[in-house]
Amino acid sequence: MEAKSEWPELMGKSVEEASRQIGAEFPEITVHVVPEGSMVTMDFNEQRVRLFVQDGKVVREPRRG
């Protein structure tokens, strides 16, 4: 079975709730909280999920990388 790589169900959720759910499913993943519109590196890291947030809510679909 392939590991989950996207969390569309977390769109609009709070940063805390999204981080908690991803951490519960995959404790080895590092969650990075990034303000919407910020510049980020383009490297791919299977052990990273970025949460793009605005006003404390997830505004982009979280995904590994």
FIMARBA-665227 format. One line per field, with one value per residue: residue in three letters; x, z negated, y of N, C-alpha, C in turn. Coordinates in steps of 0.02 Angstrom, whole numbers, plus 50000, padded with zeros to 5 digits. Layout:
FIMARBA-665227
res = (ALA, ...)
n.px = (X, ...)
n.pz = (Z, ...)
n.py = (Y, ...)
ca.px = (X, ...)
ca.pz = (Z, ...)
ca.py = (Y, ...)
c.px = (X, ...)
c.pz = (Z, ...)
c.py = (Y, ...)
end
This chain:
FIMARBA-665227
res = (MET, GLU, ALA, LYS, SER, GLU, TRP, PRO, GLU, LEU, MET, GLY, LYS, SER, VAL, GLU, GLU, ALA, SER, ARG, GLN, ILE, GLY, ALA, GLU, PHE, PRO, GLU, ILE, THR, VAL, HIS, VAL, VAL, PRO, GLU, GLY, SER, MET, VAL, THR, MET, ASP, PHE, ASN, GLU, GLN, ARG, VAL, ARG, LEU, PHE, VAL, GLN, ASP, GLY, LYS, VAL, VAL, ARG, GLU, PRO, ARG, ARG, GLY)
n.px = (50042, 50027, 50098, 50004, 49991, 49929, 49814, 49670, 49558, 49592, 49586, 49543, 49540, 49601, 49770, 49822, 49736, 49757, 49897, 49900, 49823, 49899, 50019, 49973, 49941, 50061, 50194, 50328, 50340, 50384, 50301, 50282, 50237, 50181, 50161, 50035, 50082, 50216, 50388, 50460, 50576, 50608, 50641, 50613, 50549, 50512, 50480, 50418, 50284, 50204, 50106, 50012, 49956, 49827, 49764, 49762, 49708, 49712, 49751, 49790, 49795, 49868, 50018, 50139, 50312)
n.pz = (50000, 50041, 49963, 49887, 49965, 49979, 49904, 49925, 49848, 49744, 49778, 49734, 49600, 49430, 49391, 49283, 49275, 49401, 49397, 49289, 49339, 49451, 49386, 49303, 49394, 49464, 49379, 49408, 49497, 49527, 49490, 49567, 49537, 49638, 49683, 49797, 49960, 49935, 49980, 50025, 50023, 50168, 50160, 50145, 50012, 49938, 49807, 49758, 49731, 49784, 49712, 49775, 49719, 49673, 49572, 49468, 49523, 49632, 49800, 49919, 50001, 49898, 49928, 49949, 49966)
n.py = (49941, 50110, 50253, 50384, 50543, 50665, 50781, 50829, 50846, 50927, 51059, 51223, 51193, 51218, 51265, 51193, 51081, 51020, 50993, 50904, 50796, 50751, 50719, 50616, 50517, 50499, 50497, 50516, 50619, 50788, 50935, 51088, 51252, 51378, 51545, 51598, 51645, 51657, 51632, 51477, 51339, 51236, 51105, 50928, 50838, 50695, 50675, 50787, 50899, 51040, 51166, 51284, 51434, 51552, 51675, 51582, 51466, 51324, 51349, 51293, 51135, 51017, 50927, 50796, 50832)
ca.px = (50000, 50065, 50087, 49962, 50033, 49889, 49762, 49622, 49508, 49615, 49575, 49499, 49548, 49650, 49839, 49830, 49700, 49792, 49961, 49885, 49801, 49955, 50064, 49944, 49944, 50131, 50236, 50395, 50337, 50391, 50252, 50305, 50183, 50206, 50110, 50017, 50118, 50287, 50432, 50486, 50621, 50573, 50665, 50562, 50568, 50458, 50466, 50395, 50220, 50196, 50039, 50007, 49901, 49807, 49717, 49760, 49674, 49747, 49721, 49809, 49794, 49932, 50045, 50210, 50360)
ca.pz = (50000, 50046, 49907, 49902, 49981, 49981, 49854, 49945, 49795, 49694, 49802, 49691, 49530, 49393, 49393, 49230, 49294, 49458, 49373, 49246, 49379, 49490, 49338, 49278, 49449, 49484, 49330, 49434, 49541, 49497, 49516, 49569, 49545, 49682, 49701, 49868, 49997, 49919, 50025, 49997, 50068, 50213, 50151, 50124, 49951, 49923, 49735, 49742, 49755, 49771, 49703, 49794, 49677, 49671, 49516, 49427, 49558, 49689, 49861, 49977, 49984, 49874, 49963, 49936, 50013)
ca.py = (50000, 50172, 50300, 50442, 50600, 50726, 50786, 50880, 50855, 50976, 51128, 51262, 51174, 51257, 51240, 51143, 51020, 50989, 50966, 50847, 50739, 50726, 50687, 50553, 50468, 50488, 50532, 50529, 50678, 50854, 50982, 51157, 51301, 51431, 51594, 51600, 51696, 51654, 51595, 51415, 51303, 51191, 51037, 50880, 50801, 50648, 50677, 50854, 50925, 51112, 51192, 51355, 51459, 51622, 51685, 51521, 51412, 51295, 51377, 51251, 51063, 50992, 50869, 50780, 50859)
c.px = (50044, 50047, 50045, 50007, 49995, 49833, 49711, 49569, 49528, 49609, 49525, 49503, 49600, 49719, 49848, 49798, 49735, 49857, 49950, 49865, 49858, 50004, 50039, 49949, 50016, 50177, 50306, 50398, 50345, 50341, 50280, 50245, 50212, 50150, 50098, 50054, 50193, 50325, 50457, 50533, 50581, 50597, 50609, 50588, 50507, 50436, 50441, 50325, 50217, 50122, 50041, 49945, 49889, 49755, 49708, 49727, 49716, 49712, 49743, 49808, 49863, 49953, 50118, 50253, 50391)
c.pz = (50000, 49988, 49931, 49915, 49985, 49930, 49873, 49891, 49743, 49717, 49756, 49617, 49496, 49400, 49343, 49249, 49351, 49437, 49332, 49288, 49419, 49444, 49311, 49331, 49466, 49436, 49355, 49478, 49500, 49531, 49511, 49580, 49581, 49696, 49777, 49901, 49984, 49972, 49989, 50048, 50111, 50208, 50127, 50065, 49930, 49849, 49711, 49771, 49736, 49764, 49720, 49760, 49685, 49616, 49475, 49459, 49617, 49754, 49925, 49954, 49961, 49913, 49944, 49987, 49988)
c.py = (50062, 50218, 50359, 50502, 50666, 50723, 50840, 50894, 50906, 51048, 51163, 51245, 51218, 51225, 51183, 51077, 50983, 50957, 50903, 50786, 50709, 50689, 50621, 50498, 50449, 50526, 50550, 50592, 50741, 50901, 51052, 51202, 51361, 51481, 51595, 51658, 51697, 51615, 51533, 51383, 51254, 51119, 50992, 50840, 50759, 50651, 50746, 50866, 50999, 51128, 51266, 51383, 51533, 51628, 51621, 51461, 51388, 51318, 51340, 51179, 51041, 50931, 50859, 50815, 50921)
end
